[in-house]
Amino acid sequence: MSDEPTLTTDTTLPGARITQVREYAGLSVADLAAAVKAVTM
């Protein structure tokens, strides 16, 4: 049995999916914002 959380495959709510993956990765909202900003600049 794995200790990793199970990610759902519900793609109807992209914001919920982003939150789920962000939390799974252990990132704060600020961490994710900085990462996205770094990629888009």
PyMOL CGO cylinders between C-alpha atoms (Angstrom):
from pymol import cmd
from pymol.cgo import CYLINDER

trace = [
    CYLINDER, 0.00, 0.00, 0.00, 1.32, 3.43, -0.95, 0.3, 1, 1, 1, 1, 1, 1,
    CYLINDER, 1.32, 3.43, -0.95, 1.47, 6.44, 1.37, 0.3, 1, 1, 1, 1, 1, 1,
    CYLINDER, 1.47, 6.44, 1.37, 1.05, 8.79, -1.60, 0.3, 1, 1, 1, 1, 1, 1,
    CYLINDER, 1.05, 8.79, -1.60, -2.35, 10.45, -1.97, 0.3, 1, 1, 1, 1, 1, 1,
    CYLINDER, -2.35, 10.45, -1.97, -4.46, 9.38, -4.90, 0.3, 1, 1, 1, 1, 1, 1,
    CYLINDER, -4.46, 9.38, -4.90, -4.95, 12.06, -7.53, 0.3, 1, 1, 1, 1, 1, 1,
    CYLINDER, -4.95, 12.06, -7.53, -8.42, 12.14, -9.01, 0.3, 1, 1, 1, 1, 1, 1,
    CYLINDER, -8.42, 12.14, -9.01, -9.05, 12.19, -12.74, 0.3, 1, 1, 1, 1, 1, 1,
    CYLINDER, -9.05, 12.19, -12.74, -11.91, 14.72, -12.56, 0.3, 1, 1, 1, 1, 1, 1,
    CYLINDER, -11.91, 14.72, -12.56, -11.03, 17.24, -15.25, 0.3, 1, 1, 1, 1, 1, 1,
    CYLINDER, -11.03, 17.24, -15.25, -14.21, 19.30, -14.99, 0.3, 1, 1, 1, 1, 1, 1,
    CYLINDER, -14.21, 19.30, -14.99, -12.72, 21.64, -12.39, 0.3, 1, 1, 1, 1, 1, 1,
    CYLINDER, -12.72, 21.64, -12.39, -9.24, 22.74, -13.50, 0.3, 1, 1, 1, 1, 1, 1,
    CYLINDER, -9.24, 22.74, -13.50, -8.76, 25.03, -10.49, 0.3, 1, 1, 1, 1, 1, 1,
    CYLINDER, -8.76, 25.03, -10.49, -9.44, 22.14, -8.13, 0.3, 1, 1, 1, 1, 1, 1,
    CYLINDER, -9.44, 22.14, -8.13, -6.99, 19.96, -10.06, 0.3, 1, 1, 1, 1, 1, 1,
    CYLINDER, -6.99, 19.96, -10.06, -4.28, 22.64, -9.87, 0.3, 1, 1, 1, 1, 1, 1,
    CYLINDER, -4.28, 22.64, -9.87, -4.85, 22.96, -6.13, 0.3, 1, 1, 1, 1, 1, 1,
    CYLINDER, -4.85, 22.96, -6.13, -4.67, 19.19, -5.69, 0.3, 1, 1, 1, 1, 1, 1,
    CYLINDER, -4.67, 19.19, -5.69, -1.41, 18.85, -7.61, 0.3, 1, 1, 1, 1, 1, 1,
    CYLINDER, -1.41, 18.85, -7.61, 0.10, 21.94, -5.94, 0.3, 1, 1, 1, 1, 1, 1,
    CYLINDER, 0.10, 21.94, -5.94, -0.67, 20.55, -2.48, 0.3, 1, 1, 1, 1, 1, 1,
    CYLINDER, -0.67, 20.55, -2.48, 0.62, 17.11, -3.48, 0.3, 1, 1, 1, 1, 1, 1,
    CYLINDER, 0.62, 17.11, -3.48, 3.90, 18.74, -4.54, 0.3, 1, 1, 1, 1, 1, 1,
    CYLINDER, 3.90, 18.74, -4.54, 4.10, 20.59, -1.23, 0.3, 1, 1, 1, 1, 1, 1,
    CYLINDER, 4.10, 20.59, -1.23, 4.01, 24.03, -2.85, 0.3, 1, 1, 1, 1, 1, 1,
    CYLINDER, 4.01, 24.03, -2.85, 2.38, 27.15, -1.49, 0.3, 1, 1, 1, 1, 1, 1,
    CYLINDER, 2.38, 27.15, -1.49, 0.34, 29.43, -3.73, 0.3, 1, 1, 1, 1, 1, 1,
    CYLINDER, 0.34, 29.43, -3.73, 3.28, 31.88, -3.66, 0.3, 1, 1, 1, 1, 1, 1,
    CYLINDER, 3.28, 31.88, -3.66, 5.70, 29.10, -4.71, 0.3, 1, 1, 1, 1, 1, 1,
    CYLINDER, 5.70, 29.10, -4.71, 3.50, 28.18, -7.65, 0.3, 1, 1, 1, 1, 1, 1,
    CYLINDER, 3.50, 28.18, -7.65, 3.03, 31.81, -8.66, 0.3, 1, 1, 1, 1, 1, 1,
    CYLINDER, 3.03, 31.81, -8.66, 6.80, 32.38, -8.62, 0.3, 1, 1, 1, 1, 1, 1,
    CYLINDER, 6.80, 32.38, -8.62, 7.38, 29.23, -10.70, 0.3, 1, 1, 1, 1, 1, 1,
    CYLINDER, 7.38, 29.23, -10.70, 4.79, 30.25, -13.29, 0.3, 1, 1, 1, 1, 1, 1,
    CYLINDER, 4.79, 30.25, -13.29, 6.17, 33.77, -13.43, 0.3, 1, 1, 1, 1, 1, 1,
    CYLINDER, 6.17, 33.77, -13.43, 9.71, 32.45, -13.96, 0.3, 1, 1, 1, 1, 1, 1,
    CYLINDER, 9.71, 32.45, -13.96, 8.55, 30.28, -16.87, 0.3, 1, 1, 1, 1, 1, 1,
    CYLINDER, 8.55, 30.28, -16.87, 6.52, 33.00, -18.57, 0.3, 1, 1, 1, 1, 1, 1,
    CYLINDER, 6.52, 33.00, -18.57, 9.16, 35.71, -18.44, 0.3, 1, 1, 1, 1, 1, 1,
]
cmd.load_cgo(trace, "trace")
